[in-house]
């Protein structure tokens, strides 16, 4: 063996690393005999103990096998399969296009400039000074009682939800809560019905958890009762306050139909995602479906991602009373993943009135942004029309300029504006009627950005209209 030793690492580590690399490279083949400790120590002018330490490490990791009275031999290793990952042209193009984005109509953001940093900073300091070591302790599996109480009070007053603090479970994101529900309700004996179109991550979540699900068609009033019966689903996942992505609000007669369906048989439940319920810009907010439920059939879910920020990973669900014991028996081993300090700060934020004031401010801001967006869309030269109820933080736009959905998205991206294809929200794409429809979220853009972005879209999409006109 020839090895150059240096002073950066202990000698035995250098010797071990060198021999291992020779074995991995195949230069020391299976069955090769290593030099004896005495010969190698003399050759390298190091102690036999150093050689022994290096050999011991190689033996522990399985690279070398000792044989009594014979010495040390290289162990036979399987050939390591190397997976070649090649970059495709489309991937490179996508990266280049993404780097050119000037305006992104993502539905996932909020207005980050108006986050109440001063209040949040003040409350954080107070919580640290007041609670001290409590912030380092493991809390209740369902979450901090003070926060659950504050949320329960807020839900009763603003959403008409019938609940007590002990019914709430707090977690870090709606996806975590849904995974808990799949374990609680069961994945083998149930079929989950999801909206088609709907939240695009929902089908992936059920697939990854091995749960059976069926995409169920919706109409202007929400999930269709006749389609529910065809699906054989017994647990429905719906967003009645503001359906995503259609923007529809489920009227009370359809809500009663779904509750009656749930009450017809045991084992039927409705998981209500109260998505975007805080932002309705005309009239009074429609109370939650859970408030109509008298039989414990509705599991209510909410989040602070849209009212505050997606970075504040606090979501919650309200379990019916009869599921609480089952939850305690099966799932209380899962500790609440939200840090204690975040829970206590959010509790204060709600209890001391900051949350309500922030919501009122954001409703006015988002209403203004929505009005600007719809006004700019109406003035476009490409026969564009905004769709969706007067609620939420996104809307759908039909564009009748001769382009298909994919062409609209690509043309917009080339112009520096990112819009989202309607088709990507269909878990069952066979129900998608090919149409020139895109989704625009507006919360994270400024009012000036909205005006500029729609102007750029108009110019990009208008080019096709002018071209077609000239060819006629």
C-alpha positions as CSV (number, residue, x, y, z in Angstrom):
1,X,0.0,0.0,0.0
2,X,1.1,3.5,-0.8
3,X,-0.5,6.3,1.3
4,X,0.3,9.9,1.9
5,X,-0.5,10.8,5.5
6,X,-1.1,14.4,6.7
7,X,-1.8,16.1,10.0
8,X,-5.5,17.1,9.4
9,X,-7.1,13.9,10.8
10,X,-6.0,11.2,13.3
11,X,-3.7,8.7,11.6
12,X,-6.1,5.7,12.0
13,X,-8.9,7.7,10.3
14,X,-6.7,8.5,7.3
15,X,-5.6,4.9,6.9
16,X,-9.2,3.7,7.3
17,X,-10.5,6.2,4.7
18,X,-7.7,5.3,2.2
19,X,-8.3,1.5,2.4
20,X,-12.1,2.0,2.2
21,X,-11.8,4.1,-1.0
22,X,-9.5,1.5,-2.6
23,X,-12.1,-1.2,-1.8
24,X,-15.0,0.9,-3.1
25,X,-13.1,1.7,-6.3
26,X,-12.4,-2.0,-6.9
27,X,-8.6,-1.6,-6.7
28,X,-8.7,-3.9,-3.7
29,X,-10.9,-6.8,-4.9
30,X,-12.9,-9.3,-3.0
31,X,-10.7,-11.8,-1.2
32,X,-7.6,-9.5,-1.3
33,X,-5.4,-9.9,1.8
34,X,-4.4,-6.8,3.6
35,X,-0.9,-6.4,5.0
36,X,-0.4,-7.6,8.5
37,X,-0.4,-5.0,11.3
38,X,3.3,-5.4,11.8
39,X,4.3,-5.0,8.1
40,X,2.0,-2.0,7.6
41,X,3.1,-0.2,10.7
42,X,6.7,-0.7,9.7
43,X,6.0,0.4,6.1
44,X,4.2,3.6,7.2
45,X,6.3,4.2,10.3
46,X,3.2,4.3,12.6
47,X,2.2,2.2,15.6
48,X,0.4,-1.2,15.3
49,X,-2.4,0.2,17.5
50,X,-3.1,2.8,14.8
51,X,-3.3,0.1,12.2
52,X,-5.6,-2.0,14.5
53,X,-7.9,0.9,15.0
54,X,-8.2,1.4,11.2
55,X,-8.8,-2.3,10.6
56,X,-11.4,-2.5,13.4
57,X,-13.4,0.3,11.8
58,X,-13.3,-1.5,8.4
59,X,-14.4,-4.7,10.1
60,X,-17.3,-2.9,11.9
61,X,-18.6,-1.5,8.6
62,X,-18.3,-4.8,6.7
63,X,-15.5,-3.9,4.3
64,X,-13.0,-6.3,5.8
65,X,-13.3,-9.8,7.3
66,X,-10.8,-11.1,9.9
67,X,-9.6,-14.7,9.7
68,X,-7.9,-16.3,12.7
69,X,-4.2,-17.0,12.1
70,X,-4.6,-16.0,8.4
71,X,-5.1,-12.2,8.5
72,X,-7.5,-9.6,7.1
73,X,-9.4,-10.0,3.8
74,X,-11.5,-7.7,1.7
75,X,-15.2,-8.7,1.9
76,X,-17.1,-9.4,-1.3
77,X,-19.5,-6.5,-2.0
78,X,-22.4,-6.2,-4.3
79,X,-21.9,-3.9,-7.3
80,X,-23.4,-0.5,-6.6
81,X,-26.1,0.4,-9.2
82,X,-25.7,3.9,-10.3
83,X,-28.9,5.7,-11.5
84,X,-28.1,8.2,-14.2
85,X,-30.3,11.3,-14.0
86,X,-30.4,13.2,-17.2
87,X,-31.7,16.8,-17.5
88,X,-34.4,17.2,-20.1
89,X,-34.7,20.1,-22.4
90,X,-38.2,20.9,-20.9
91,X,-36.8,21.0,-17.4
92,X,-34.2,23.6,-18.4
93,X,-36.8,25.6,-20.3
94,X,-39.1,25.6,-17.2
95,X,-36.2,26.8,-15.0
96,X,-35.4,29.7,-17.4
97,X,-39.1,30.6,-17.7
98,X,-39.6,30.5,-13.9
99,X,-36.6,32.8,-13.4
100,X,-38.3,35.4,-15.7
101,X,-41.5,35.6,-13.6
102,X,-42.3,39.2,-12.7
103,X,-45.8,38.6,-11.4
104,X,-47.2,35.4,-9.9
105,X,-51.0,35.0,-9.5
106,X,-50.5,32.2,-6.9
107,X,-53.5,31.4,-4.7
108,X,-51.3,30.3,-1.8
109,X,-49.9,33.6,-0.7
110,X,-51.3,36.5,1.4
111,X,-50.5,40.2,1.6
112,X,-47.2,40.0,3.5
113,X,-46.8,43.8,3.8
114,X,-49.7,44.1,6.2
115,X,-48.7,41.4,8.6
116,X,-49.0,42.9,12.2
117,X,-45.4,42.5,13.1
118,X,-45.4,45.1,15.9
119,X,-48.3,43.3,17.7
120,X,-46.8,39.9,17.1
121,X,-43.4,41.1,18.4
122,X,-44.9,42.7,21.5
123,X,-46.9,39.5,22.3
124,X,-43.9,37.2,21.7
125,X,-41.8,39.3,24.2
126,X,-44.6,39.2,26.8
127,X,-45.1,35.4,26.4
128,X,-41.3,34.8,26.8
129,X,-41.1,37.0,29.9
130,X,-44.2,35.5,31.5
131,X,-44.0,31.7,30.8
132,X,-40.2,31.2,30.8
133,X,-39.6,27.4,31.3
134,X,-43.1,26.4,30.4
135,X,-42.3,27.1,26.8
136,X,-39.8,24.3,26.8
137,X,-42.2,21.7,28.2
138,X,-44.2,19.1,26.2
139,X,-47.8,20.3,26.0
140,X,-51.1,18.6,25.7
141,X,-51.4,16.3,22.6
142,X,-54.4,18.3,21.4
143,X,-52.6,21.6,21.8
144,X,-52.4,24.4,24.4
145,X,-55.8,24.7,26.3
146,X,-55.7,28.5,26.2
147,X,-55.4,28.5,22.4
148,X,-58.1,25.9,22.0
149,X,-60.4,28.0,24.2
150,X,-59.7,31.1,22.2
151,X,-60.3,29.4,18.9
152,X,-63.5,27.7,20.2
153,X,-64.9,31.1,21.3
154,X,-64.0,32.7,17.9
155,X,-65.6,29.8,16.0
156,X,-68.9,30.1,18.0
157,X,-69.1,33.8,17.5
158,X,-68.0,34.2,13.9
159,X,-68.8,30.8,12.2
160,X,-71.7,29.5,14.2
161,X,-69.7,26.3,15.1
162,X,-71.0,24.4,18.1
163,X,-67.9,23.3,20.0
164,X,-66.0,23.3,23.3
165,X,-62.3,23.6,23.8
166,X,-61.8,19.8,24.5
167,X,-63.2,19.0,21.0
168,X,-60.4,20.9,19.3
169,X,-57.2,19.3,18.0
170,X,-54.4,21.6,16.9
171,X,-51.7,20.7,14.4
172,X,-49.2,22.1,11.9
173,X,-51.2,22.1,8.7
174,X,-54.5,20.7,7.4
175,X,-52.6,17.8,5.7
176,X,-51.4,16.6,9.1
177,X,-55.0,16.7,10.5
178,X,-56.3,14.7,7.5
179,X,-53.7,12.0,8.0
180,X,-54.8,11.8,11.6
181,X,-58.4,11.5,10.5
182,X,-57.6,8.7,8.1
183,X,-56.0,6.8,11.0
184,X,-59.0,7.6,13.3
185,X,-61.8,6.8,10.9
186,X,-59.9,4.0,9.0
187,X,-58.7,3.6,5.5
188,X,-59.7,0.0,4.6
189,X,-63.3,0.1,5.5
190,X,-64.1,3.6,4.2
191,X,-64.3,5.4,0.8
192,X,-63.5,9.1,0.9
193,X,-65.3,11.3,-1.6
194,X,-63.3,14.4,-2.8
195,X,-64.5,17.3,-4.9
196,X,-63.8,17.2,-8.6
197,X,-62.4,19.8,-9.3
198,X,-60.8,20.4,-5.9
199,X,-57.7,21.0,-3.8
200,X,-55.0,19.3,-5.9
201,X,-53.0,17.9,-2.9
202,X,-56.0,16.0,-1.5
203,X,-55.9,13.0,-3.9
204,X,-52.1,12.7,-3.4
205,X,-52.6,12.7,0.4
206,X,-55.1,9.8,0.2
207,X,-52.9,7.9,-2.2
208,X,-49.8,8.2,0.0
209,X,-51.8,7.0,3.0
210,X,-53.3,4.0,1.2
211,X,-56.8,5.2,1.6
212,X,-59.5,4.6,-1.0
213,X,-61.1,7.7,-2.5
214,X,-63.5,8.8,-5.3
215,X,-63.5,12.1,-7.2
216,X,-67.1,13.4,-7.2
217,X,-68.4,15.9,-9.6
218,X,-69.7,19.3,-8.4
219,X,-72.2,21.8,-9.9
220,X,-72.8,25.4,-9.0
221,X,-74.1,24.4,-5.6
222,X,-71.3,22.0,-4.6
223,X,-70.9,18.2,-4.5
224,X,-73.9,16.6,-6.3
225,X,-76.0,14.2,-4.2
226,X,-76.7,11.8,-7.1
227,X,-73.0,11.6,-7.9
228,X,-72.3,10.9,-4.2
229,X,-74.6,7.9,-4.3
230,X,-72.9,6.6,-7.5
231,X,-69.5,6.8,-5.8
232,X,-70.3,4.6,-2.8
233,X,-68.3,7.1,-0.7
234,X,-69.2,7.2,3.0
235,X,-67.0,10.1,4.0
236,X,-67.1,13.4,2.1
237,X,-64.4,16.1,2.0
238,X,-66.0,19.4,1.0
239,X,-65.3,23.2,1.2
240,X,-68.9,24.6,1.4
241,X,-67.8,28.2,2.4
242,X,-65.8,28.8,-0.7
243,X,-65.2,25.8,-3.0
244,X,-61.8,25.5,-4.5
245,X,-61.2,26.3,-7.3
246,X,-64.7,27.1,-8.6
247,X,-65.3,29.7,-5.9
248,X,-68.9,28.6,-5.3
249,X,-70.7,28.9,-2.0
250,X,-72.9,26.0,-1.0
251,X,-76.5,27.1,-0.4
252,X,-78.4,25.9,2.6
253,X,-80.7,23.5,0.7
254,X,-77.6,21.5,-0.6
255,X,-76.1,21.6,2.9
256,X,-79.3,20.0,4.3
257,X,-79.2,17.4,1.5
258,X,-75.7,16.4,2.5
259,X,-76.5,16.3,6.2
260,X,-79.5,14.1,5.5
261,X,-77.3,11.8,3.4
262,X,-74.9,11.5,6.4
263,X,-77.7,10.8,8.8
264,X,-79.1,8.0,6.7
265,X,-76.4,5.4,7.7
266,X,-73.9,5.0,10.5
267,X,-70.3,5.4,9.5
268,X,-71.0,8.4,7.2
269,X,-69.2,11.6,7.9
270,X,-68.6,15.0,6.3
271,X,-65.2,16.6,6.7
272,X,-65.8,20.4,6.3
273,X,-62.8,22.4,5.2
274,X,-63.8,26.0,6.0
275,X,-61.5,27.3,3.3
276,X,-61.4,31.1,2.8
277,X,-64.5,31.5,5.0
278,X,-63.1,34.7,6.5
279,X,-63.2,36.6,3.3
280,X,-66.8,37.3,2.0
281,X,-67.1,40.8,0.6
282,X,-70.8,41.4,0.4
283,X,-73.6,40.4,2.8
284,X,-73.1,38.4,5.9
285,X,-70.8,35.4,6.1
286,X,-72.7,32.1,5.7
287,X,-72.4,30.0,8.9
288,X,-70.4,26.8,8.9
289,X,-72.1,23.6,7.9
290,X,-71.1,22.2,11.3
291,X,-73.5,24.6,13.0
292,X,-76.5,22.8,11.2
293,X,-75.3,19.4,12.3
294,X,-77.3,17.9,15.3
295,X,-76.0,14.3,15.0
296,X,-72.2,14.6,15.2
297,X,-71.7,13.9,11.6
298,X,-69.5,16.9,10.7
299,X,-65.8,17.1,11.4
300,X,-64.9,20.8,11.1
301,X,-61.4,22.0,9.9
302,X,-59.9,25.4,9.8
303,X,-56.5,27.2,9.5
304,X,-54.7,30.5,10.0
305,X,-52.8,30.2,6.7
306,X,-55.1,32.7,4.9
307,X,-56.1,35.0,7.7
308,X,-52.5,35.5,8.9
309,X,-49.8,33.7,6.9
310,X,-49.0,30.2,5.5
311,X,-45.8,30.4,7.5
312,X,-47.8,30.2,10.8
313,X,-48.4,26.5,10.7
314,X,-51.5,26.4,12.9
315,X,-54.5,24.4,11.8
316,X,-57.3,22.9,13.9
317,X,-60.2,20.5,13.7
318,X,-63.3,20.1,15.8
319,X,-64.2,16.5,16.5
320,X,-67.8,15.3,17.3
321,X,-68.1,14.4,20.9
322,X,-68.5,10.6,20.2
323,X,-65.1,10.5,18.5
324,X,-63.2,12.1,21.3
325,X,-62.7,8.9,23.3
326,X,-61.6,7.1,20.1
327,X,-59.1,9.9,19.5
328,X,-57.7,9.7,23.0
329,X,-57.3,5.9,22.8
330,X,-55.7,5.8,19.4
331,X,-54.0,9.1,18.6
332,X,-53.1,10.9,21.8
333,X,-49.6,9.5,21.5
334,X,-49.0,12.1,18.7
335,X,-47.8,15.2,20.4
336,X,-49.0,18.6,19.0
337,X,-46.2,19.7,16.6
338,X,-46.8,23.4,17.0
339,X,-44.2,25.1,19.3
340,X,-45.6,26.2,22.7
341,X,-44.5,29.8,22.2
342,X,-46.4,30.0,18.9
343,X,-49.5,28.6,20.5
344,X,-49.4,31.0,23.4
345,X,-48.7,34.1,21.2
346,X,-51.6,33.2,18.9
347,X,-53.8,32.7,21.9
348,X,-53.1,36.2,23.1
349,X,-53.4,37.6,19.5
350,X,-57.0,36.2,19.4
351,X,-58.0,36.9,23.0
352,X,-56.8,40.5,23.0
353,X,-58.7,41.5,19.8
354,X,-55.7,41.8,17.5
355,X,-57.0,39.0,15.2
356,X,-60.4,40.5,14.7
357,X,-59.0,43.9,13.9
358,X,-56.5,42.3,11.5
359,X,-59.3,40.4,9.7
360,X,-61.4,43.5,9.3
361,X,-58.4,45.3,7.8
362,X,-57.6,42.4,5.4
363,X,-61.2,42.1,4.3
364,X,-61.2,45.7,3.1
365,X,-57.8,45.4,1.5
366,X,-58.6,42.1,-0.4
367,X,-62.0,43.5,-1.4
368,X,-60.2,46.5,-3.0
369,X,-57.7,44.2,-4.8
370,X,-60.5,42.0,-6.1
371,X,-62.4,44.9,-7.4
372,X,-59.3,46.2,-9.2
373,X,-58.7,42.7,-10.6
374,X,-62.2,42.2,-11.9
375,X,-62.3,45.7,-13.3
376,X,-59.0,45.2,-15.2
377,X,-60.2,41.9,-16.5
378,X,-63.4,43.4,-17.8
379,X,-61.3,46.0,-19.8
380,X,-59.2,43.3,-21.6
381,X,-59.3,43.0,-25.4
382,X,-59.4,39.2,-25.3
383,X,-63.1,38.6,-24.3
384,X,-62.1,37.7,-20.8
385,X,-64.6,37.0,-18.0
386,X,-64.1,36.6,-14.3
387,X,-66.0,33.8,-12.5
388,X,-66.4,32.9,-8.9
389,X,-68.5,34.1,-5.9
390,X,-67.8,37.4,-4.2
391,X,-65.5,35.7,-1.7
392,X,-62.0,34.3,-1.3
393,X,-58.6,35.2,-2.5
394,X,-58.7,33.9,-6.1
395,X,-61.0,33.7,-9.1
396,X,-61.3,31.9,-12.4
397,X,-61.0,33.6,-15.8
398,X,-62.3,32.4,-19.1
399,X,-60.4,33.8,-22.1
400,X,-62.0,33.6,-25.6
401,X,-59.1,34.6,-27.9
402,X,-58.7,31.3,-29.7
403,X,-56.0,29.9,-27.3
404,X,-56.4,26.8,-25.4
405,X,-55.7,26.5,-21.6
406,X,-52.1,25.3,-22.1
407,X,-51.3,28.0,-24.6
408,X,-52.7,30.7,-22.3
409,X,-50.4,29.6,-19.5
410,X,-47.3,29.3,-21.6
411,X,-47.9,32.6,-23.4
412,X,-48.4,34.3,-20.1
413,X,-45.2,32.7,-18.7
414,X,-43.2,33.9,-21.6
415,X,-44.5,37.4,-20.9
416,X,-43.3,37.2,-17.3
417,X,-46.7,36.5,-15.6
418,X,-47.6,33.1,-14.0
419,X,-51.2,32.0,-14.1
420,X,-52.5,28.5,-13.2
421,X,-54.4,26.0,-15.5
422,X,-57.8,25.1,-14.3
423,X,-57.3,21.4,-15.4
424,X,-54.7,20.7,-12.8
425,X,-57.3,20.8,-10.0
426,X,-59.3,17.8,-11.5
427,X,-58.3,14.5,-9.8
428,X,-60.4,12.8,-12.5
429,X,-59.5,14.7,-15.7
430,X,-62.1,12.8,-17.7
431,X,-64.7,15.2,-16.2
432,X,-62.7,18.2,-17.4
433,X,-64.4,19.9,-20.3
434,X,-61.4,21.4,-22.2
435,X,-61.9,25.1,-21.9
436,X,-59.7,28.2,-21.9
437,X,-59.9,28.8,-18.1
438,X,-57.1,29.9,-15.8
439,X,-56.9,30.6,-12.1
440,X,-55.7,33.9,-10.7
441,X,-54.9,34.4,-7.0
442,X,-54.5,38.1,-6.0
443,X,-53.7,38.2,-2.3
444,X,-49.9,38.5,-2.5
445,X,-49.8,41.1,-5.3
446,X,-50.1,44.8,-4.7
447,X,-52.8,46.9,-6.3
448,X,-50.3,48.3,-8.7
449,X,-48.9,44.9,-9.5
450,X,-52.4,43.6,-10.4
451,X,-52.9,46.4,-12.9
452,X,-49.5,46.0,-14.5
453,X,-49.8,42.2,-14.6
454,X,-53.2,42.2,-16.3
455,X,-51.9,44.7,-18.8
456,X,-49.1,42.4,-19.7
457,X,-51.5,39.4,-20.0
458,X,-53.7,41.5,-22.2
459,X,-50.9,42.4,-24.5
460,X,-49.6,38.8,-24.6
461,X,-53.0,37.2,-25.2
462,X,-54.2,40.0,-27.5
463,X,-51.4,39.2,-30.1
464,X,-53.3,36.0,-31.1
465,X,-56.6,37.9,-31.5
466,X,-54.9,40.5,-33.8
467,X,-53.2,37.8,-35.8
468,X,-56.5,35.8,-36.3
469,X,-58.3,39.1,-37.3
470,X,-55.7,39.9,-39.9
471,X,-55.8,36.5,-41.4
472,X,-59.6,36.7,-41.9
